[in-house]
Amino acid sequence: MSANLPETVTGAPAVLPAPPRVVDDLARDLTQAAAAVRAVSRGRRTGGDVTVAAYTAVVCTGRSAAHALEEAAAWCRQAPEAEVHSLAWARVPGHREDVFEYRVTLAVGFPDEETGEYPGDTHHGWR
């Protein structure tokens, strides 16, 4: 086991390393966030605010638009505590040249374990 990988402790006495993909994704996301901050600091600003946020991305795929949306809805039902901040839609090449895959990417946040408050912006209507 590499000393550079974060570890997760399970209920058993065994210690399991985080999957390499998670570590690679986190390093890439932090690098991208740092690049976004550098770009903001170089640019000329005209009175607005810019925030760089790192949300969890949940990618739901399907063989049709309807299936991708159904997968996203099913995920939301399984994680009712998740707050969806935004979503993105894509049709990408599939396993064959004439086949496409549909993706719905949800940017989500979860409540802080200590305060119970959600990070980031959410939409609220007037009461």
N, C-alpha and C positions, 0 to 999 in steps of 0.2 A: 504494500500500500504506500502511495506517495505521501510524503509529509506535507506537500503543498495542497492537498485536497481537503476541503472542510469535511468534518465528520458529523454524522447523525447518530445519536444514541437511541436505540430501540428499547422496548420493555425487557428484552433479554440482555444478558451481559455482553453480547457481541456488539462491536462498533462497526458500522458500515460506512464506506466512503460515499459522498454524493456522486451521482452519475457524472462522467466527464462532460456530457452535453450541457448539463446545468451550469457547470463551472465555466465552460466556454461561452455560453450565452450570457452569463453574468459579466464576464470580462469584456465581451463585445458591447453589452449595454452600457457599462461604465465608460468605456472608451468613446462610444457615441455620445453619451451625455456630456463628457468633458469637451468633445468637439463642438457640441451645440453651445455650451457656455462660452468657449473661446470665440465662436462666431458672433455671439451677442455682444461681447465686450469690444470687438473690433468695429462693429457697425455703428452707424450714427442713429441715435434714437430720437424720436420726435414726441416724447411725452407719454408713451404707453409703457406698460410693464410687460416683461417677458419672464416666464417661469419654465424651468426645465424640470419635468417630472418623470420618474421611473415607475410606471405602473406595470403590473403583471399582465402579460398578453396571453389570452386564451384563444387558440386557433381551432375553429370547428370546420370540418370539411364535409363535402357531400358530392354525389354525382350529379346533382341538380341544385339550382338555387333553393328550391323548397327543402331539399334534404339538409343543406348546410344551415339554413335557418332553423329547421327542426332540431338539429344537433345543438345549436346555440341555445335554443329555448330549453332543451333537456338539461344542458349544463347549468343554466340559471336556476332551474328547479332543484337541482342537486346541491347547489351552493347558494341558498337564500340569503346568507349574510354578505355575499359579494355585492358591491356597488359598481354598476357598469358606468364608466365615465365616458366612453366613446366606442364606436365600432367602425370597422373598415370592411369593405367588400372587394373581392377580387375574383376574377375568372382566370385561371392559370392553366398552362398545358398539363395534360394528364400523362398516363403511362403510354399512350399511343399518340401519333401525330393528329389524328382526327377526334381525339377525346379531350375534354376539358374537365378540370376539377374546380369546384366552387368553394371559396373560403370566406368565412366571416371571422374577423379578428376582433375580439372584445378586449378593451383596456379596462381592467378591473382593479378595485382596491378592496381591502378587507379592514374591518374595524381594528383600532389599536387595542391590544390585549389589556392594557392598563386603564385607558380612559373610555374605551368603547366608541370613540369618535372615528368617523371615516376620514381618511386623508383626501385631499384634493377637492375639486369642485363637484357639486351635484346640482341638479336642477330642482328648484323649489317654486311652486306656484303660490300666488297670493291666497291667503285664507279668507 
